[in-house]
Amino acid sequence: MSTEMQKIKPRKLGHLVLAVRDIHKSVEFYTNILGLEVSDWISDQMVFLRSGTDHHDLALSQIPKDSSEINDLPRYSRPGLEHFSYLVDSVQDMERAVQILNEHHIEIVRGIGKHGPGQNCFLVFKDPDGNNVEIYCDMEQIPLDKPHTAQTWERNIDSFDQWHFERFVVPPPFAVVKEKSGV
């Protein structure tokens, strides 16, 4: 069957990433009011929250207080949705999705990669309105009946892509390449 007739066909809506003005105030709201649990942090710039066993179903990303701080990926200057995601079965499904996206001339933003926090593989692309859509697989599971201690990851390439862009199908973001090369 040609990929033109194929569809990606995700299994479920997975997680959302929101850009926020004050990450600590937002964490307080989502943990103390909504009752979510913190899974991990990246420095004090991103936090991963969960309501169930998936490592995260909501992540919050700090909006830079000063536009000169915009040197990491992803970064936005306004609060709101950075991306939403759908679960697929495997990296092979992501590779097939790349073919489908390319056939339909859909912009791929980042990936295929493997995040540090959550250990999930990812592929991000644009919808017709410019929203970032992610498909992911292999999300770390945190059992409800076992204690979990949140880890704080460094804000570096390993927290963003543990494969160091080896499987990226588009050029990696300049800021992260710059960091990797030590420039």
C-alpha positions in Angstrom: 0.0 0.0 0.0 1.4 3.4 -0.9 2.0 5.8 2.0 -0.2 8.3 0.3 -3.2 6.1 1.2 -1.9 5.4 4.7 -2.6 7.4 7.9 -0.5 7.7 11.0 -3.3 6.4 13.2 -2.3 7.2 16.8 -3.7 5.2 19.7 -4.6 8.0 22.1 -4.0 11.6 23.0 -0.9 11.7 25.1 0.4 14.9 26.7 0.5 18.6 26.4 3.3 21.1 26.8 2.4 24.6 27.9 4.7 27.7 28.0 4.1 29.5 31.3 5.1 32.9 32.7 6.0 31.6 36.2 6.9 27.9 36.3 6.9 27.7 40.1 3.5 29.3 40.5 2.2 27.0 37.8 3.6 23.9 39.5 2.0 25.0 42.8 -1.3 25.3 41.0 -1.1 22.0 39.1 0.1 20.0 42.2 -1.7 21.7 45.1 -5.0 22.5 43.3 -5.3 19.9 40.5 -3.4 17.2 42.4 -0.8 16.2 39.7 2.5 14.7 40.7 6.0 16.0 39.6 7.9 13.4 37.7 11.1 15.3 36.7 12.5 18.7 36.1 15.0 20.1 33.5 16.9 22.7 35.5 14.2 25.2 36.6 13.1 25.7 33.1 10.8 22.7 32.5 8.7 20.4 34.7 6.9 17.1 33.9 3.7 16.3 35.7 1.4 13.3 35.8 -2.0 12.2 36.8 -1.6 8.5 36.1 1.2 6.1 35.2 2.6 7.9 32.2 5.8 9.8 33.1 4.0 12.9 32.1 0.7 14.0 30.7 1.4 17.7 31.2 4.8 19.5 30.9 5.4 23.2 31.7 8.1 25.3 30.0 9.2 28.6 31.5 8.9 31.5 29.1 12.3 33.4 29.2 12.1 36.5 31.4 14.4 38.2 28.9 14.4 37.6 25.2 18.2 37.2 25.2 17.6 34.0 27.1 16.0 32.4 24.1 18.8 29.9 23.3 17.1 26.6 24.0 14.5 24.5 22.3 11.6 24.8 22.4 11.2 28.4 23.6 8.3 30.8 23.1 7.8 34.4 24.2 4.1 33.9 25.0 2.1 31.6 27.3 0.1 28.9 25.8 0.4 25.6 24.0 3.8 24.6 22.7 2.7 21.1 21.5 0.2 18.3 22.0 1.0 14.7 21.4 -0.4 11.4 20.3 0.8 7.9 21.2 2.0 5.5 18.5 3.2 2.0 18.9 6.9 2.2 17.9 9.8 4.1 16.4 9.0 2.1 13.2 5.6 3.9 13.2 7.4 7.2 13.5 9.6 6.3 10.5 6.5 5.4 8.5 5.0 8.8 9.6 8.0 10.6 8.2 7.3 9.1 4.8 3.6 10.1 5.0 4.5 13.6 6.2 7.0 14.1 3.4 4.6 12.8 0.8 2.1 15.4 1.9 4.7 18.2 2.2 4.1 18.6 5.9 6.8 20.5 7.8 8.7 18.3 10.3 10.0 20.4 13.2 12.2 18.0 15.2 12.9 14.4 15.7 13.0 11.4 15.5 14.7 11.6 18.9 14.6 10.3 22.4 14.0 12.6 25.4 15.8 12.2 28.7 12.9 12.9 31.1 10.2 10.3 30.3 12.5 8.3 28.0 10.0 8.7 25.2 10.8 8.9 21.5 9.4 11.9 19.6 8.6 13.3 16.2 7.2 16.9 16.0 5.5 18.4 12.9 3.2 21.3 12.0 -0.6 21.1 11.4 -2.2 23.5 8.8 -2.4 26.3 11.4 1.2 26.0 12.5 0.5 24.2 15.7 3.2 21.7 16.8 1.9 18.1 16.8 4.0 15.3 18.3 3.8 11.6 18.0 5.6 9.7 20.6 6.2 6.1 21.9 7.9 4.3 24.7 7.0 6.7 27.5 8.4 5.7 30.9 5.7 4.3 33.2 5.6 5.2 36.9 3.6 2.7 39.0 0.9 4.3 41.2 1.8 2.0 44.1 5.6 2.7 44.2 7.3 5.8 45.5 9.0 8.0 42.8 11.6 10.7 43.4 11.7 13.4 40.8 15.1 13.9 39.1 16.5 17.2 38.0 18.1 16.9 34.6 20.7 19.4 33.3 19.5 21.6 30.5 21.6 20.0 27.8 21.5 17.7 24.8 20.9 14.6 26.8 17.7 16.0 28.3 16.6 17.0 24.8 17.8 14.0 22.7 19.7 11.1 24.2 20.5 9.9 20.6 22.3 13.2 19.9 20.5 13.9 16.6 21.6 10.5 15.1 18.0 9.8 14.0 16.8 13.4 13.3 15.2 13.6 9.9 15.6 17.4 9.8 18.6 19.6 10.8 18.8 19.9 14.5 18.1 23.3 16.1 21.2 25.6 16.0 21.3 26.4 19.7 21.5 22.7 20.6 24.1 22.0 17.9 26.1 25.0 19.1 26.0 23.5 22.7 27.0 20.0 21.4 30.0 21.4 19.6 31.1 23.6 22.5 31.0 26.7 20.4 
